[in-house]
Amino acid sequence: MSGNLQHYSPNPAYGAGVYRRRITFKRRANGIDVALLDDYHDMGVALTVDGQVITDAAARMDRFPKTSCPGAIDALRALIGRPVAVLALSAAERGGQCTHLVELARLGLCRLVRNEGSGVVEIALTDRDAAGEQRLALHQEGKPALAWVLRDETIAEPAEHRGKGLFGGFIRWVHASFPPEEADLWRMAQMAVFVARGRAYMVDSDRPRRVAEEPSRFGACFSYSGASFETAFDNTGYVRDFSGGLPPMRHAASEPANQGA
């Protein structure tokens, strides 16, 4: 989601709901599958490795925001041949990729490097109240692992991090402040806050908007780059409200069959 969505109509139901996100990791003998489910996405990646090199990168997209998003499935294959331990993409390369597929890949590769097994992370974030406050709870393997109180996307609790804004150098601070496994949880939580901004707006109305209506985002991801920027539109009917809870687990990460646009 963009940082500025004011060209959409306000969501009259915003304020009483909860944004929810689930990231599922499934280890294989020669790689890892990672799946994402939230209000706006149902997608996954499957990475195969041989020693320290990525030998295959497949993906699926079952629900996604823009009409052009599935084209990023083929783009993900640019990861093949890269070292497992270093997934560093240039700004130009990130622009040609789906932000979410690449982040799932990064999280999965980090898990491989740390020799961690399968697992599940779930995040719940309340809508902003009248004072701009939100509460975030992150559970790992069903156990509480991170809890924030936010005011206008700045940490109010835990007290030791009070005043830390979630954007503008936040990720650099996270990796300098926490061990790698914990840093990944903080990254996942930050991304949830960013994506949840969409709950305040009617982003999938029956009047889809063109991607080009957000010129400030040109180059931000696959749908905002190249030919997609001029041709892509919003999908309609793709948003789900999981305020009451996420659906039961399914084996989403185990079936990442490559799907072209």
ChimeraX commands (.cxc) that place a marker at each C-alpha (Angstrom):
marker #1 position 0.00,0.00,0.00 radius 0.5
marker #1 position 1.08,3.54,-0.71 radius 0.5
marker #1 position 1.84,6.01,2.02 radius 0.5
marker #1 position -0.69,8.38,0.42 radius 0.5
marker #1 position -4.05,6.85,-0.49 radius 0.5
marker #1 position -6.16,9.98,-0.29 radius 0.5
marker #1 position -7.23,9.69,-3.93 radius 0.5
marker #1 position -9.47,6.84,-2.71 radius 0.5
marker #1 position -12.74,7.34,-0.85 radius 0.5
marker #1 position -12.59,6.90,2.94 radius 0.5
marker #1 position -13.72,3.55,4.31 radius 0.5
marker #1 position -16.75,4.29,6.49 radius 0.5
marker #1 position -16.16,1.09,8.49 radius 0.5
marker #1 position -12.61,2.05,9.47 radius 0.5
marker #1 position -11.89,2.44,13.16 radius 0.5
marker #1 position -13.45,-0.67,14.63 radius 0.5
marker #1 position -11.53,-3.39,12.80 radius 0.5
marker #1 position -8.26,-5.28,12.83 radius 0.5
marker #1 position -5.74,-5.88,10.06 radius 0.5
marker #1 position -4.33,-9.42,10.16 radius 0.5
marker #1 position -1.36,-11.01,8.39 radius 0.5
marker #1 position -0.01,-14.56,8.42 radius 0.5
marker #1 position 3.39,-15.64,7.09 radius 0.5
marker #1 position 3.96,-19.37,6.87 radius 0.5
marker #1 position 7.37,-21.03,6.47 radius 0.5
marker #1 position 7.70,-24.64,5.31 radius 0.5
marker #1 position 11.18,-26.13,5.16 radius 0.5
marker #1 position 12.10,-28.66,2.53 radius 0.5
marker #1 position 15.25,-30.75,2.20 radius 0.5
marker #1 position 16.50,-28.50,-0.60 radius 0.5
marker #1 position 14.77,-25.21,0.10 radius 0.5
marker #1 position 11.86,-23.39,1.67 radius 0.5
marker #1 position 8.30,-22.33,0.82 radius 0.5
marker #1 position 6.92,-19.08,2.25 radius 0.5
marker #1 position 3.28,-17.97,2.04 radius 0.5
marker #1 position 1.53,-14.68,2.83 radius 0.5
marker #1 position -2.13,-14.18,3.67 radius 0.5
marker #1 position -3.65,-10.84,4.69 radius 0.5
marker #1 position -6.46,-8.45,3.79 radius 0.5
marker #1 position -4.89,-7.71,0.38 radius 0.5
marker #1 position -2.70,-10.68,-0.55 radius 0.5
marker #1 position -2.75,-14.45,-0.89 radius 0.5
marker #1 position 0.57,-15.45,-2.44 radius 0.5
marker #1 position 3.68,-17.51,-1.91 radius 0.5
marker #1 position 7.19,-18.29,-3.06 radius 0.5
marker #1 position 9.12,-21.55,-3.31 radius 0.5
marker #1 position 12.92,-21.34,-3.27 radius 0.5
marker #1 position 15.19,-24.24,-4.13 radius 0.5
marker #1 position 18.87,-24.10,-3.22 radius 0.5
marker #1 position 21.95,-26.14,-3.99 radius 0.5
marker #1 position 24.62,-25.48,-1.42 radius 0.5
marker #1 position 24.85,-21.70,-1.16 radius 0.5
marker #1 position 23.13,-20.78,-4.44 radius 0.5
marker #1 position 19.47,-20.28,-5.36 radius 0.5
marker #1 position 18.71,-22.74,-8.15 radius 0.5
marker #1 position 14.98,-22.12,-8.59 radius 0.5
marker #1 position 12.47,-19.45,-7.60 radius 0.5
marker #1 position 8.77,-20.09,-8.23 radius 0.5
marker #1 position 5.72,-18.20,-7.01 radius 0.5
marker #1 position 1.95,-18.08,-6.98 radius 0.5
marker #1 position -0.48,-15.17,-6.70 radius 0.5
marker #1 position -4.05,-16.05,-5.82 radius 0.5
marker #1 position -5.16,-12.59,-4.63 radius 0.5
marker #1 position -3.37,-9.31,-5.31 radius 0.5
marker #1 position -4.03,-5.56,-5.59 radius 0.5
marker #1 position -3.19,-4.61,-9.20 radius 0.5
marker #1 position -4.10,-6.21,-12.51 radius 0.5
marker #1 position -0.41,-6.41,-13.45 radius 0.5
marker #1 position 0.86,-8.09,-10.27 radius 0.5
marker #1 position 1.09,-11.66,-11.69 radius 0.5
marker #1 position 3.76,-10.48,-14.11 radius 0.5
marker #1 position 6.11,-10.30,-11.14 radius 0.5
marker #1 position 6.07,-14.10,-10.92 radius 0.5
marker #1 position 8.38,-14.43,-13.91 radius 0.5
marker #1 position 10.45,-11.48,-12.68 radius 0.5
marker #1 position 11.21,-13.36,-9.47 radius 0.5
marker #1 position 13.30,-15.82,-11.45 radius 0.5
marker #1 position 15.99,-13.14,-11.55 radius 0.5
marker #1 position 16.94,-14.48,-8.10 radius 0.5
marker #1 position 18.19,-17.74,-9.61 radius 0.5
marker #1 position 21.96,-17.95,-9.36 radius 0.5
marker #1 position 22.23,-15.50,-6.48 radius 0.5
marker #1 position 23.94,-16.51,-3.22 radius 0.5
marker #1 position 21.59,-17.81,-0.56 radius 0.5
marker #1 position 23.21,-15.68,2.12 radius 0.5
marker #1 position 23.00,-12.37,0.24 radius 0.5
marker #1 position 19.67,-11.17,-1.12 radius 0.5
marker #1 position 20.54,-7.54,-1.77 radius 0.5
marker #1 position 18.74,-5.96,-4.70 radius 0.5
marker #1 position 19.53,-2.57,-6.15 radius 0.5
marker #1 position 16.82,0.08,-6.30 radius 0.5
marker #1 position 16.37,-0.62,-10.02 radius 0.5
marker #1 position 16.02,-4.37,-9.41 radius 0.5
marker #1 position 13.47,-3.84,-6.63 radius 0.5
marker #1 position 11.39,-1.72,-8.98 radius 0.5
marker #1 position 11.04,-4.68,-11.31 radius 0.5
marker #1 position 9.89,-7.01,-8.54 radius 0.5
marker #1 position 6.84,-7.51,-6.33 radius 0.5
marker #1 position 7.75,-6.02,-2.95 radius 0.5
marker #1 position 5.97,-8.81,-1.13 radius 0.5
marker #1 position 7.35,-11.75,-3.10 radius 0.5
marker #1 position 10.89,-10.44,-2.67 radius 0.5
marker #1 position 10.40,-9.91,1.06 radius 0.5
marker #1 position 8.99,-13.43,1.44 radius 0.5
marker #1 position 12.05,-14.70,-0.41 radius 0.5
marker #1 position 14.36,-12.70,1.83 radius 0.5
marker #1 position 12.68,-13.97,4.99 radius 0.5
marker #1 position 12.84,-17.56,3.75 radius 0.5
marker #1 position 16.51,-17.33,2.80 radius 0.5
marker #1 position 17.37,-15.81,6.18 radius 0.5
marker #1 position 15.62,-18.73,7.80 radius 0.5
marker #1 position 17.67,-21.16,5.71 radius 0.5
marker #1 position 20.92,-19.42,6.62 radius 0.5
marker #1 position 20.00,-19.67,10.32 radius 0.5
marker #1 position 19.03,-23.33,9.79 radius 0.5
marker #1 position 15.55,-22.78,11.22 radius 0.5
marker #1 position 12.65,-25.10,10.53 radius 0.5
marker #1 position 9.05,-24.53,9.54 radius 0.5
marker #1 position 7.00,-21.96,11.40 radius 0.5
marker #1 position 4.16,-19.46,11.44 radius 0.5
marker #1 position 4.06,-15.75,12.26 radius 0.5
marker #1 position 0.72,-13.99,12.74 radius 0.5
marker #1 position 0.24,-10.24,13.21 radius 0.5
marker #1 position -2.85,-8.31,14.35 radius 0.5
marker #1 position -3.03,-4.51,14.19 radius 0.5
marker #1 position -6.02,-2.49,15.34 radius 0.5
marker #1 position -7.36,0.39,13.28 radius 0.5
marker #1 position -6.33,3.84,14.46 radius 0.5
marker #1 position -8.55,5.30,17.14 radius 0.5
marker #1 position -9.47,8.98,17.46 radius 0.5
marker #1 position -6.12,9.70,19.13 radius 0.5
marker #1 position -4.14,8.01,16.35 radius 0.5
marker #1 position -3.35,4.98,18.52 radius 0.5
marker #1 position -2.98,1.43,17.29 radius 0.5
marker #1 position -2.02,-1.81,19.01 radius 0.5
marker #1 position 0.06,-4.48,17.32 radius 0.5
marker #1 position 0.49,-8.05,18.50 radius 0.5
marker #1 position 2.84,-10.49,16.77 radius 0.5
marker #1 position 2.71,-14.19,17.59 radius 0.5
marker #1 position 5.34,-16.72,16.55 radius 0.5
marker #1 position 4.34,-20.39,16.70 radius 0.5
marker #1 position 1.23,-19.24,18.56 radius 0.5
marker #1 position 3.17,-17.49,21.32 radius 0.5
marker #1 position 3.42,-13.72,21.90 radius 0.5
marker #1 position 6.69,-12.44,20.47 radius 0.5
marker #1 position 6.21,-8.71,19.93 radius 0.5
marker #1 position 3.73,-6.11,21.21 radius 0.5
marker #1 position 3.60,-2.43,20.27 radius 0.5
marker #1 position 1.43,0.53,21.09 radius 0.5
marker #1 position 1.71,3.04,18.26 radius 0.5
marker #1 position 0.67,6.66,18.03 radius 0.5
marker #1 position 0.70,8.01,14.50 radius 0.5
marker #1 position 3.06,5.18,13.45 radius 0.5
marker #1 position 5.55,6.02,16.19 radius 0.5
marker #1 position 6.29,3.58,19.02 radius 0.5
marker #1 position 4.73,4.55,22.36 radius 0.5
marker #1 position 5.30,1.16,23.97 radius 0.5
marker #1 position 7.56,-0.64,24.77 radius 0.5
marker #1 position 8.87,2.31,26.74 radius 0.5
marker #1 position 12.52,1.68,25.89 radius 0.5
marker #1 position 11.77,2.42,22.23 radius 0.5
marker #1 position 9.30,5.25,22.78 radius 0.5
marker #1 position 9.47,7.93,20.10 radius 0.5
marker #1 position 10.96,5.68,17.41 radius 0.5
marker #1 position 9.18,6.24,14.09 radius 0.5
marker #1 position 8.50,3.22,11.92 radius 0.5
marker #1 position 9.72,4.81,8.69 radius 0.5
marker #1 position 12.73,6.80,7.56 radius 0.5
marker #1 position 15.74,4.71,8.62 radius 0.5
marker #1 position 13.75,2.31,10.79 radius 0.5
marker #1 position 15.02,-0.87,9.11 radius 0.5
marker #1 position 18.66,0.20,9.43 radius 0.5
marker #1 position 18.04,0.85,13.12 radius 0.5
marker #1 position 16.36,-2.54,13.56 radius 0.5
marker #1 position 19.28,-4.48,12.10 radius 0.5
marker #1 position 21.75,-2.49,14.20 radius 0.5
marker #1 position 19.73,-3.05,17.39 radius 0.5
marker #1 position 18.51,-6.66,17.38 radius 0.5
marker #1 position 19.83,-10.14,16.59 radius 0.5
marker #1 position 18.83,-11.37,13.12 radius 0.5
marker #1 position 15.84,-13.53,14.10 radius 0.5
marker #1 position 14.32,-10.76,16.22 radius 0.5
marker #1 position 15.10,-8.15,13.56 radius 0.5
marker #1 position 13.05,-10.15,11.05 radius 0.5
marker #1 position 10.04,-10.01,13.40 radius 0.5
marker #1 position 10.38,-6.23,13.66 radius 0.5
marker #1 position 10.56,-5.99,9.87 radius 0.5
marker #1 position 7.42,-8.09,9.51 radius 0.5
marker #1 position 5.63,-5.89,12.02 radius 0.5
marker #1 position 6.67,-2.69,10.24 radius 0.5
marker #1 position 5.43,-4.00,6.90 radius 0.5
marker #1 position 2.09,-4.89,8.51 radius 0.5
marker #1 position 1.69,-1.29,9.68 radius 0.5
marker #1 position 2.50,-0.02,6.19 radius 0.5
marker #1 position 0.09,-2.33,4.38 radius 0.5
marker #1 position -2.68,-1.79,6.95 radius 0.5
marker #1 position -2.93,1.85,5.88 radius 0.5
marker #1 position -5.18,0.59,3.12 radius 0.5
marker #1 position -7.93,-0.27,5.61 radius 0.5
marker #1 position -8.80,3.42,5.93 radius 0.5
marker #1 position -9.81,3.63,2.25 radius 0.5
marker #1 position -12.02,1.93,-0.31 radius 0.5
marker #1 position -9.13,0.59,-2.38 radius 0.5
marker #1 position -11.12,-2.03,-4.32 radius 0.5
marker #1 position -14.29,-0.20,-5.23 radius 0.5
marker #1 position -16.25,-0.85,-8.43 radius 0.5
marker #1 position -14.45,2.14,-9.99 radius 0.5
marker #1 position -10.86,0.86,-10.33 radius 0.5
marker #1 position -8.18,3.51,-10.53 radius 0.5
marker #1 position -5.14,3.51,-12.78 radius 0.5
marker #1 position -1.73,2.94,-11.22 radius 0.5
marker #1 position -0.55,6.08,-13.04 radius 0.5
marker #1 position -2.72,8.16,-10.69 radius 0.5
marker #1 position 0.10,7.77,-8.15 radius 0.5
marker #1 position 3.06,9.26,-10.06 radius 0.5
marker #1 position 5.09,9.64,-6.86 radius 0.5
marker #1 position 5.32,5.85,-6.65 radius 0.5
marker #1 position 6.83,5.30,-10.08 radius 0.5
marker #1 position 9.52,2.63,-9.79 radius 0.5
marker #1 position 8.34,1.45,-6.38 radius 0.5
marker #1 position 7.49,-2.12,-7.44 radius 0.5
marker #1 position 6.60,-4.24,-10.47 radius 0.5
marker #1 position 3.17,-2.70,-11.03 radius 0.5
marker #1 position 4.57,0.81,-10.74 radius 0.5
marker #1 position 7.43,0.22,-13.19 radius 0.5
marker #1 position 7.88,-0.08,-16.93 radius 0.5
marker #1 position 4.83,-0.67,-19.10 radius 0.5
marker #1 position 2.74,-1.70,-16.08 radius 0.5
marker #1 position 2.72,1.88,-14.81 radius 0.5
marker #1 position 0.63,3.00,-17.77 radius 0.5
marker #1 position -1.55,-0.08,-18.20 radius 0.5
marker #1 position -2.29,-1.43,-14.71 radius 0.5
marker #1 position -5.49,-0.83,-12.78 radius 0.5
marker #1 position -6.73,-1.70,-9.31 radius 0.5
marker #1 position -8.29,-5.12,-8.98 radius 0.5
marker #1 position -11.85,-5.08,-7.70 radius 0.5
marker #1 position -13.21,-7.25,-4.94 radius 0.5
marker #1 position -9.81,-8.49,-3.78 radius 0.5
marker #1 position -9.91,-7.05,-0.26 radius 0.5
marker #1 position -10.89,-9.25,2.69 radius 0.5
marker #1 position -11.77,-8.05,6.19 radius 0.5
marker #1 position -10.21,-10.50,8.64 radius 0.5
marker #1 position -11.12,-8.46,11.72 radius 0.5
marker #1 position -12.84,-11.50,13.18 radius 0.5
marker #1 position -9.80,-13.73,12.64 radius 0.5
marker #1 position -7.81,-15.36,9.87 radius 0.5
marker #1 position -9.19,-18.48,8.17 radius 0.5
marker #1 position -7.87,-21.90,9.18 radius 0.5
marker #1 position -4.39,-22.83,8.04 radius 0.5
marker #1 position -4.01,-24.43,4.63 radius 0.5
marker #1 position -0.96,-25.72,2.82 radius 0.5
marker #1 position -0.57,-22.53,0.81 radius 0.5
marker #1 position 3.21,-22.56,0.85 radius 0.5
marker #1 position 3.45,-26.10,-0.47 radius 0.5
marker #1 position 1.77,-25.39,-3.82 radius 0.5
marker #1 position 3.61,-22.47,-5.40 radius 0.5
marker #1 position 3.18,-23.54,-9.02 radius 0.5
marker #1 position 4.61,-20.87,-11.30 radius 0.5
marker #1 position 1.82,-18.82,-12.86 radius 0.5
marker #1 position 2.43,-16.37,-15.68 radius 0.5
marker #1 position 0.60,-13.11,-16.21 radius 0.5
marker link #1:1,2 radius 0.2
marker link #1:2,3 radius 0.2
marker link #1:3,4 radius 0.2
marker link #1:4,5 radius 0.2
marker link #1:5,6 radius 0.2
marker link #1:6,7 radius 0.2
marker link #1:7,8 radius 0.2
marker link #1:8,9 radius 0.2
marker link #1:9,10 radius 0.2
marker link #1:10,11 radius 0.2
marker link #1:11,12 radius 0.2
marker link #1:12,13 radius 0.2
marker link #1:13,14 radius 0.2
marker link #1:14,15 radius 0.2
marker link #1:15,16 radius 0.2
marker link #1:16,17 radius 0.2
marker link #1:17,18 radius 0.2
marker link #1:18,19 radius 0.2
marker link #1:19,20 radius 0.2
marker link #1:20,21 radius 0.2
marker link #1:21,22 radius 0.2
marker link #1:22,23 radius 0.2
marker link #1:23,24 radius 0.2
marker link #1:24,25 radius 0.2
marker link #1:25,26 radius 0.2
marker link #1:26,27 radius 0.2
marker link #1:27,28 radius 0.2
marker link #1:28,29 radius 0.2
marker link #1:29,30 radius 0.2
marker link #1:30,31 radius 0.2
marker link #1:31,32 radius 0.2
marker link #1:32,33 radius 0.2
marker link #1:33,34 radius 0.2
marker link #1:34,35 radius 0.2
marker link #1:35,36 radius 0.2
marker link #1:36,37 radius 0.2
marker link #1:37,38 radius 0.2
marker link #1:38,39 radius 0.2
marker link #1:39,40 radius 0.2
marker link #1:40,41 radius 0.2
marker link #1:41,42 radius 0.2
marker link #1:42,43 radius 0.2
marker link #1:43,44 radius 0.2
marker link #1:44,45 radius 0.2
marker link #1:45,46 radius 0.2
marker link #1:46,47 radius 0.2
marker link #1:47,48 radius 0.2
marker link #1:48,49 radius 0.2
marker link #1:49,50 radius 0.2
marker link #1:50,51 radius 0.2
marker link #1:51,52 radius 0.2
marker link #1:52,53 radius 0.2
marker link #1:53,54 radius 0.2
marker link #1:54,55 radius 0.2
marker link #1:55,56 radius 0.2
marker link #1:56,57 radius 0.2
marker link #1:57,58 radius 0.2
marker link #1:58,59 radius 0.2
marker link #1:59,60 radius 0.2
marker link #1:60,61 radius 0.2
marker link #1:61,62 radius 0.2
marker link #1:62,63 radius 0.2
marker link #1:63,64 radius 0.2
marker link #1:64,65 radius 0.2
marker link #1:65,66 radius 0.2
marker link #1:66,67 radius 0.2
marker link #1:67,68 radius 0.2
marker link #1:68,69 radius 0.2
marker link #1:69,70 radius 0.2
marker link #1:70,71 radius 0.2
marker link #1:71,72 radius 0.2
marker link #1:72,73 radius 0.2
marker link #1:73,74 radius 0.2
marker link #1:74,75 radius 0.2
marker link #1:75,76 radius 0.2
marker link #1:76,77 radius 0.2
marker link #1:77,78 radius 0.2
marker link #1:78,79 radius 0.2
marker link #1:79,80 radius 0.2
marker link #1:80,81 radius 0.2
marker link #1:81,82 radius 0.2
marker link #1:82,83 radius 0.2
marker link #1:83,84 radius 0.2
marker link #1:84,85 radius 0.2
marker link #1:85,86 radius 0.2
marker link #1:86,87 radius 0.2
marker link #1:87,88 radius 0.2
marker link #1:88,89 radius 0.2
marker link #1:89,90 radius 0.2
marker link #1:90,91 radius 0.2
marker link #1:91,92 radius 0.2
marker link #1:92,93 radius 0.2
marker link #1:93,94 radius 0.2
marker link #1:94,95 radius 0.2
marker link #1:95,96 radius 0.2
marker link #1:96,97 radius 0.2
marker link #1:97,98 radius 0.2
marker link #1:98,99 radius 0.2
marker link #1:99,100 radius 0.2
marker link #1:100,101 radius 0.2
marker link #1:101,102 radius 0.2
marker link #1:102,103 radius 0.2
marker link #1:103,104 radius 0.2
marker link #1:104,105 radius 0.2
marker link #1:105,106 radius 0.2
marker link #1:106,107 radius 0.2
marker link #1:107,108 radius 0.2
marker link #1:108,109 radius 0.2
marker link #1:109,110 radius 0.2
marker link #1:110,111 radius 0.2
marker link #1:111,112 radius 0.2
marker link #1:112,113 radius 0.2
marker link #1:113,114 radius 0.2
marker link #1:114,115 radius 0.2
marker link #1:115,116 radius 0.2
marker link #1:116,117 radius 0.2
marker link #1:117,118 radius 0.2
marker link #1:118,119 radius 0.2
marker link #1:119,120 radius 0.2
marker link #1:120,121 radius 0.2
marker link #1:121,122 radius 0.2
marker link #1:122,123 radius 0.2
marker link #1:123,124 radius 0.2
marker link #1:124,125 radius 0.2
marker link #1:125,126 radius 0.2
marker link #1:126,127 radius 0.2
marker link #1:127,128 radius 0.2
marker link #1:128,129 radius 0.2
marker link #1:129,130 radius 0.2
marker link #1:130,131 radius 0.2
marker link #1:131,132 radius 0.2
marker link #1:132,133 radius 0.2
marker link #1:133,134 radius 0.2
marker link #1:134,135 radius 0.2
marker link #1:135,136 radius 0.2
marker link #1:136,137 radius 0.2
marker link #1:137,138 radius 0.2
marker link #1:138,139 radius 0.2
marker link #1:139,140 radius 0.2
marker link #1:140,141 radius 0.2
marker link #1:141,142 radius 0.2
marker link #1:142,143 radius 0.2
marker link #1:143,144 radius 0.2
marker link #1:144,145 radius 0.2
marker link #1:145,146 radius 0.2
marker link #1:146,147 radius 0.2
marker link #1:147,148 radius 0.2
marker link #1:148,149 radius 0.2
marker link #1:149,150 radius 0.2
marker link #1:150,151 radius 0.2
marker link #1:151,152 radius 0.2
marker link #1:152,153 radius 0.2
marker link #1:153,154 radius 0.2
marker link #1:154,155 radius 0.2
marker link #1:155,156 radius 0.2
marker link #1:156,157 radius 0.2
marker link #1:157,158 radius 0.2
marker link #1:158,159 radius 0.2
marker link #1:159,160 radius 0.2
marker link #1:160,161 radius 0.2
marker link #1:161,162 radius 0.2
marker link #1:162,163 radius 0.2
marker link #1:163,164 radius 0.2
marker link #1:164,165 radius 0.2
marker link #1:165,166 radius 0.2
marker link #1:166,167 radius 0.2
marker link #1:167,168 radius 0.2
marker link #1:168,169 radius 0.2
marker link #1:169,170 radius 0.2
marker link #1:170,171 radius 0.2
marker link #1:171,172 radius 0.2
marker link #1:172,173 radius 0.2
marker link #1:173,174 radius 0.2
marker link #1:174,175 radius 0.2
marker link #1:175,176 radius 0.2
marker link #1:176,177 radius 0.2
marker link #1:177,178 radius 0.2
marker link #1:178,179 radius 0.2
marker link #1:179,180 radius 0.2
marker link #1:180,181 radius 0.2
marker link #1:181,182 radius 0.2
marker link #1:182,183 radius 0.2
marker link #1:183,184 radius 0.2
marker link #1:184,185 radius 0.2
marker link #1:185,186 radius 0.2
marker link #1:186,187 radius 0.2
marker link #1:187,188 radius 0.2
marker link #1:188,189 radius 0.2
marker link #1:189,190 radius 0.2
marker link #1:190,191 radius 0.2
marker link #1:191,192 radius 0.2
marker link #1:192,193 radius 0.2
marker link #1:193,194 radius 0.2
marker link #1:194,195 radius 0.2
marker link #1:195,196 radius 0.2
marker link #1:196,197 radius 0.2
marker link #1:197,198 radius 0.2
marker link #1:198,199 radius 0.2
marker link #1:199,200 radius 0.2
marker link #1:200,201 radius 0.2
marker link #1:201,202 radius 0.2
marker link #1:202,203 radius 0.2
marker link #1:203,204 radius 0.2
marker link #1:204,205 radius 0.2
marker link #1:205,206 radius 0.2
marker link #1:206,207 radius 0.2
marker link #1:207,208 radius 0.2
marker link #1:208,209 radius 0.2
marker link #1:209,210 radius 0.2
marker link #1:210,211 radius 0.2
marker link #1:211,212 radius 0.2
marker link #1:212,213 radius 0.2
marker link #1:213,214 radius 0.2
marker link #1:214,215 radius 0.2
marker link #1:215,216 radius 0.2
marker link #1:216,217 radius 0.2
marker link #1:217,218 radius 0.2
marker link #1:218,219 radius 0.2
marker link #1:219,220 radius 0.2
marker link #1:220,221 radius 0.2
marker link #1:221,222 radius 0.2
marker link #1:222,223 radius 0.2
marker link #1:223,224 radius 0.2
marker link #1:224,225 radius 0.2
marker link #1:225,226 radius 0.2
marker link #1:226,227 radius 0.2
marker link #1:227,228 radius 0.2
marker link #1:228,229 radius 0.2
marker link #1:229,230 radius 0.2
marker link #1:230,231 radius 0.2
marker link #1:231,232 radius 0.2
marker link #1:232,233 radius 0.2
marker link #1:233,234 radius 0.2
marker link #1:234,235 radius 0.2
marker link #1:235,236 radius 0.2
marker link #1:236,237 radius 0.2
marker link #1:237,238 radius 0.2
marker link #1:238,239 radius 0.2
marker link #1:239,240 radius 0.2
marker link #1:240,241 radius 0.2
marker link #1:241,242 radius 0.2
marker link #1:242,243 radius 0.2
marker link #1:243,244 radius 0.2
marker link #1:244,245 radius 0.2
marker link #1:245,246 radius 0.2
marker link #1:246,247 radius 0.2
marker link #1:247,248 radius 0.2
marker link #1:248,249 radius 0.2
marker link #1:249,250 radius 0.2
marker link #1:250,251 radius 0.2
marker link #1:251,252 radius 0.2
marker link #1:252,253 radius 0.2
marker link #1:253,254 radius 0.2
marker link #1:254,255 radius 0.2
marker link #1:255,256 radius 0.2
marker link #1:256,257 radius 0.2
marker link #1:257,258 radius 0.2
marker link #1:258,259 radius 0.2
marker link #1:259,260 radius 0.2
marker link #1:260,261 radius 0.2
view
